[in-house]
């Protein structure tokens, strides 16, 4: 029985981690380029809502099989646009990033809520993405169901971990991103367009946060509600600190949080007496703990994080 | 020179406001509402009767209080996004105090209730302040997380220990506290409306905050630490300590806002009691240039926005979430405009442009006057 209990927590935890993982990897690129994007939460809200629209409207039409793909595509485009908006505010207008992020969060959350009330109104479900078992691998005992019997987005997200590691550490663009986040002036003197690279990083981060949001509504909850995202965007930002700006660390953090979440669900379902509200609090308390314990790690972060680059300023 | 600087500032703010209204209009268009009609309803609808006008002030009261607290924090170099949670903790503490001591004389009880509210909010904010000062935890993230935690904490108390016994008897189980004793309820300023004496308290505290920040040593220390931490440290100011103090003060204002809201408007702790004041207060503080003299008009303006957007929900079917959209774009536009507001170079260029304009408009007289 205990084996079953733990196994179920693990089984739920893996797909739960995807939204956090996607958004957090995107945020990693933002922060590596020197921009602290708290608007991630707002972008996820927009992604979750816009991603939900196509399968909802195409439900019974001939295009129904493409609804989900279209949803992910629209969520990505919306994420890119919001990333552009944030870049305009923080890179071009050099606004204070923390406050601008809260502005973007309110904007994304508000727009998603307004459109949702207007176009849909109540809670309705969509079919969501079906699981696709990897041939062969999924038949491995114990590990097969745990790792190789999920919807395709799970595989994609976990493939993005080595992918973004390669992009960040082994490609010229990744080098530029790290350069503008650490020493923008030096990068500029070597002919790198600092603001352009930051724009690109914010667009990439926005696209990934949009995907993460759409994953929530299309694959995880299979419905949309105003408070569906519930702070996951902020948790994703905290995970970047936890993972020390490294994709592999971030994956560990995302799994830790999703396991905490599935533990909380199992406790509720399992009928263990524990106040519901305190169970819901758990991930948020965990974020504060994680942030408190990673003080030294912050030395490893991009040294120009949060500082807009002003070419005309003398230091 | 000075006049051109004011004109320049006004032009930048006007442009930012137009940009915000434009972004909001796009969203309104998307849901098929007419942007102009909606804006007209928002800004004129509340003025149609006395009730509407007093309602603007009712909304402005918590906004002033929260905005003051946030201004203290921002001026001291620490960003407080947690007013929403601090309000909830203030409400819990204030309600518990009022319910525990119903026999006290009115003024003693009200003072205690306000102090309890301040304490609840202040301690809750102090967590984030301490984490920042001692462990370097980003205060934006920690205050956001404390908001989520406080929301759960609040519902736990309303559903469990503090639930109205009447709700359990009738079995309806609405999560709300008992009604506060009459002696803990603020009296009304205008009969027949919801406007209460909390307004006076808010305005008095405005003056206090002004004197505190600009005319006391302690206030100067806080502002110095916020303006330039390094220089403040050289001058012997305890920067981490002032961060914690600023956060506690900031939170206690949010807590008082909560206490005023529960004693003035709702008279019992209910769900969704903060109705977003904690977030709107951030916008009010920024819009009011982090100064008490600016925060009061900004709070009235946002009170108008809140009442007006409620009206559009009823008359034009624009969802109430629209207010969040407007607040978000206003924040984005204000922080973007700041670069031009504080930029001496841009100011200088604008000043030259203005003076050239003035020189050009009366060209004849200027020429003849210059060379007789």
Interface residues (C-beta under 8 A of the other chain):
Chain A: X38 X42 X85 X88 X89 X93 X94 X95 X96 X98 X99 X100 X101 X102 X103 X104 X105 X106 X107 X108 X109 X110 X111 X113 X114 X115 X117 X118 X119 X226 X230 X231 X234 X237 X238 X241 X275 X277 X278 X280 X281 X284 X285 X287 X288 X291 X292 X295 X298
Chain B: X23 X27 X30 X31 X32 X79 X81 X131 X135 X136 X137 X138 X140 X141 X142 X144 X145 X146 X148 X149 X152 X153 X155 X156 X159 X160 X279 X282 X286 X317 X318 X319 X321 X322 X323 X324 X325 X326 X327 X328 X329 X330 X331 X332 X335 X336 X337 X338 X339
